[in-house]
Amino acid sequence: MSQRSAPDFVIAGAPKCGTTSLHHWLHQHPDIHMIRGEPHYFAHDLDYNQPPMSASRYASLCQAAGDRRLCGDRSTWYLYSDAAPAAIQSTNPDARILILLRQPAELLHSWHAHLCQRGARESLTRLSDAMAAEDQRRAGQALPNRSGFLQMYQYSAMPDYVSGIERFQAAFPAEQIKIVL
């Protein structure tokens, strides 16, 4: 079993931007281990994992890479986390960061449709209604019955790629970051 406790690279692109497909393609490579799912371990400021994942649990996910040369973490909400870039950098300053992005209007429509189709996680079937409800939802009101963490319903904040990219650029040298549109 590998002694690795941090990923060698992180896919931190926005939701509905091809991160799942890239995860599956990379996982097929014999030298690459992709952590299953989206652990969001480094996004300490988001309520994605309740309760938060422990350091030992995350290390075990990385150690599952065994003899594979590289371990990758795909967690789309790292792009929106204030804490994730610095937390990743402090754990592995040599980590490579891959940020996948999509035209903002396409992202919003795709994300909204995803939530509507995914076990009724979105009760407002018109995107304009869902965006109009953002303030209420930020306050914990008007949420769907099967709601996830509050940030997933802040549609208007999702196309703010610049803030997330700047956080990663502040934590990592440019040569360790790749942005793909």
C-alpha positions in Angstrom: 0.0 0.0 0.0 1.2 3.5 -0.9 2.2 5.9 1.9 0.8 8.8 -0.2 -1.6 11.0 1.8 -2.2 13.7 -0.8 -3.1 13.8 -4.5 -0.5 14.5 -7.2 -3.1 16.5 -9.1 -6.5 18.0 -8.6 -9.3 18.5 -11.1 -11.0 21.6 -9.8 -13.2 22.6 -12.7 -16.8 23.8 -12.4 -19.7 21.4 -12.3 -21.0 20.2 -15.7 -17.7 21.1 -17.4 -16.5 17.6 -18.3 -14.8 16.8 -15.0 -16.6 13.4 -14.7 -15.7 12.4 -18.2 -12.0 13.4 -17.6 -12.1 11.5 -14.3 -13.2 8.3 -16.1 -10.7 8.6 -18.9 -7.8 9.2 -16.5 -8.8 6.3 -14.3 -8.5 3.9 -17.2 -4.7 4.7 -17.4 -2.7 2.0 -15.6 -0.5 4.5 -13.9 -3.2 6.8 -12.6 -5.5 6.3 -9.6 -8.5 8.6 -9.4 -10.1 9.0 -6.0 -13.7 7.7 -6.3 -16.4 10.3 -6.4 -15.8 13.9 -5.3 -14.4 14.0 -1.8 -14.1 17.8 -1.5 -11.8 17.2 1.4 -9.9 20.5 1.1 -13.0 22.6 0.8 -13.3 23.1 4.6 -15.4 26.2 4.2 -18.2 24.5 2.3 -20.8 22.3 3.8 -20.3 19.6 1.2 -19.4 16.7 3.6 -21.4 16.4 6.8 -19.7 15.4 8.9 -16.4 16.6 7.4 -14.1 13.9 6.1 -11.2 13.1 8.5 -7.6 13.4 7.4 -7.0 9.7 8.0 -10.0 8.9 5.8 -8.8 11.1 3.0 -5.2 9.7 3.3 -6.7 6.2 2.9 -8.3 7.3 -0.4 -4.9 8.5 -1.6 -3.2 5.3 -0.4 -5.6 3.2 -2.4 -3.4 4.3 -5.4 -1.1 1.5 -4.4 1.7 1.2 -6.9 0.2 3.6 -9.5 2.4 6.5 -10.2 -0.2 9.3 -9.8 -3.2 9.9 -7.7 -5.9 12.4 -8.7 -8.7 14.1 -6.8 -11.7 15.5 -8.8 -13.8 17.8 -6.7 -15.6 20.5 -8.7 -16.5 22.7 -5.8 -12.8 23.4 -5.0 -13.1 26.1 -7.6 -15.7 27.9 -5.4 -14.0 27.3 -2.1 -12.0 30.1 -0.4 -10.0 27.5 1.6 -9.3 24.7 -0.9 -6.4 26.2 -2.9 -4.3 27.0 0.1 -5.2 23.7 1.8 -4.1 21.7 -1.3 -0.9 23.7 -1.5 0.0 23.2 2.1 -0.6 19.5 1.7 1.2 19.1 -1.6 3.0 22.2 -2.9 3.9 20.3 -6.1 0.3 19.4 -6.9 -0.8 20.1 -10.4 -4.2 21.9 -10.8 -6.5 21.3 -13.8 -9.5 23.7 -14.0 -12.2 22.8 -16.6 -14.6 25.6 -17.5 -17.6 26.0 -19.8 -19.5 28.9 -21.3 -21.4 30.3 -18.3 -25.0 30.2 -19.7 -24.5 26.6 -20.8 -23.1 25.8 -17.3 -26.2 27.3 -15.6 -28.7 25.6 -17.7 -26.9 22.3 -17.5 -26.5 22.5 -13.7 -30.1 23.5 -13.2 -31.3 20.6 -15.4 -29.0 18.2 -13.5 -30.5 19.2 -10.2 -34.1 19.0 -11.5 -33.4 15.5 -12.9 -31.3 14.2 -10.0 -33.8 12.9 -7.4 -35.7 16.2 -7.2 -32.9 18.2 -5.7 -34.3 21.3 -7.4 -38.0 22.1 -6.9 -38.1 25.2 -9.1 -38.1 23.9 -12.6 -37.6 27.3 -14.3 -34.0 28.5 -14.0 -35.2 32.1 -13.6 -37.3 31.1 -10.6 -34.4 29.3 -9.0 -32.1 32.3 -9.5 -34.8 34.6 -8.0 -34.9 32.4 -4.9 -31.1 32.6 -4.2 -31.4 35.1 -1.3 -34.0 33.0 0.5 -32.0 29.9 -0.1 -28.8 31.6 1.2 -30.8 32.1 4.4 -31.8 28.4 4.5 -35.3 29.0 3.3 -37.3 27.7 0.2 -34.9 24.8 -0.2 -36.0 21.6 -2.0 -36.8 18.6 0.2 -33.7 16.8 -0.9 -31.4 19.8 -0.7 -27.7 19.5 -0.6 -25.3 22.1 0.7 -26.4 25.7 0.2 -23.8 26.8 -2.3 -25.2 24.4 -4.9 -28.3 26.7 -5.2 -26.3 29.9 -5.7 -26.6 29.9 -9.5 -25.5 33.4 -10.1 -22.2 32.8 -8.3 -21.3 29.7 -10.4 -20.0 31.6 -13.5 -17.6 33.6 -11.3 -14.7 31.6 -12.5 -12.2 34.5 -12.0 -12.3 34.5 -8.2 -11.6 30.7 -8.0 -8.8 30.9 -10.6 -7.2 33.8 -8.7 -7.3 31.8 -5.5 -5.4 28.9 -7.2 -3.0 31.4 -8.9 -2.2 32.9 -5.5 -1.5 29.4 -4.1 0.4 27.8 -7.0 2.9 28.8 -9.6 1.4 29.3 -13.1 3.3 26.3 -14.5 1.3 24.0 -12.1 -2.1 25.3 -13.3 -3.8 24.3 -16.6 -7.1 26.0 -17.5 -9.2 24.2 -20.2 -12.3 25.8 -21.8 
